[in-house]
Amino acid sequence: MCTIHYSLYYKDLEVESSRESQGLAASPIGFTFGTESGPGSIIPGLMIGTDGMKVGGVRLVTVPPELAFGSQGRKPIIPPDATVQFAIQLMSVKRAGRNPNVNPAGSSVF
């Protein structure tokens, strides 16, 4: 399980971000590396973009349409067959079966 913060850009315009709220309200997204569809999956371009990153690393990834939103686009801003960019920061990597956003029973983050 990997957790990232991201910002999605189309033509230099920030379309969305996992950091829309700052501080404790910011919500990174989690995904299972290698999962191509269904729960725990993300678009292929993001998965490819995170490959080889170290926790804390930051990367700008240009993603072609076939690895992003394809012929569907992402309405209302990203048209069909658009190349997009993601600024990503790898927050955590955990073994499969563990949610990086949940602490085991009896542990504390304080």
TAZI-V5802 format. One record per pair of residues at least 12 apart in sequence whose ideal C-beta (glycine too) atoms are under 10 Angstrom apart, sorted by the first residue. I is the first residue (numbers start at 1). J is the second residue. Records with the same first field share a line. If there is no record, write none. Layout:
I = J + J
//
This chain:
1 = 30 + 31 + 32 + 33 + 35 + 40 + 92 + 93 + 94 + 95 + 96 + 97 + 98 + 99 + 100 + 101
2 = 28 + 29 + 30 + 31 + 32 + 33 + 34 + 40 + 42 + 46 + 47 + 50 + 53 + 55 + 90 + 91 + 92 + 93 + 94 + 100
3 = 18 + 27 + 28 + 29 + 30 + 31 + 55 + 89 + 90 + 91 + 92 + 93 + 94 + 99 + 100 + 101
4 = 18 + 28 + 29 + 30 + 31 + 42 + 46 + 49 + 50 + 53 + 57 + 59 + 86 + 88 + 89 + 90 + 91 + 92 + 93
5 = 17 + 18 + 19 + 26 + 27 + 28 + 29 + 58 + 87 + 88 + 89 + 90 + 91
6 = 18 + 19 + 28 + 29 + 42 + 46 + 49 + 50 + 61 + 86 + 87 + 88 + 89
7 = 19 + 20 + 60 + 85 + 86 + 87 + 88 + 89
8 = 43 + 46 + 63 + 68 + 69 + 74 + 77 + 78 + 84 + 85 + 86 + 87 + 88
9 = 60 + 62 + 78 + 84 + 85 + 86 + 87
10 = 68 + 69 + 73 + 74 + 77 + 78 + 79 + 82 + 83 + 84 + 85
11 = 77 + 78 + 82 + 83 + 84 + 85
12 = 85
13 = 77 + 78
14 = 85 + 87
15 = 74 + 76 + 77 + 78 + 84 + 85
16 = 74 + 77 + 78
17 = 87
18 = 88 + 89 + 91
19 = 87 + 89
27 = 101
28 = 89 + 90 + 91 + 92 + 100 + 101
29 = 42 + 46 + 88 + 91 + 101
30 = 42 + 91 + 92 + 94 + 99 + 100 + 101 + 102
31 = 43 + 46 + 47 + 50
32 = 47 + 94 + 96 + 97
33 = 47 + 50 + 51 + 93 + 96
34 = 47 + 51 + 96
35 = 47 + 96
40 = 96
42 = 86
43 = 63 + 67 + 68 + 69 + 70 + 74 + 84 + 86
44 = 63 + 64 + 66 + 67 + 68 + 70
45 = 61 + 62 + 63 + 64 + 65 + 66 + 67 + 68 + 69 + 83 + 84 + 85 + 86
46 = 61 + 63 + 67 + 68 + 86 + 88
47 = 67
48 = 61 + 63 + 67
49 = 61 + 62 + 63 + 67 + 85 + 86 + 88 + 90
50 = 86 + 88 + 89 + 90 + 93
52 = 90
53 = 88 + 89 + 90 + 93
54 = 90 + 93
55 = 89 + 90 + 91 + 92 + 93
56 = 89 + 90 + 91 + 92
57 = 88 + 89 + 90 + 91
58 = 87 + 88 + 89 + 90
59 = 86 + 87 + 88 + 89 + 90
60 = 85 + 86 + 87 + 88
61 = 84 + 85 + 86 + 87 + 88
62 = 83 + 84 + 85 + 86
63 = 82 + 83 + 84 + 85 + 86
64 = 81 + 82 + 83 + 84
65 = 78 + 79 + 80 + 81 + 82 + 83 + 84
66 = 81 + 83
67 = 83 + 84
68 = 81 + 82 + 83 + 84 + 85 + 86
69 = 81 + 82 + 84
70 = 82
//
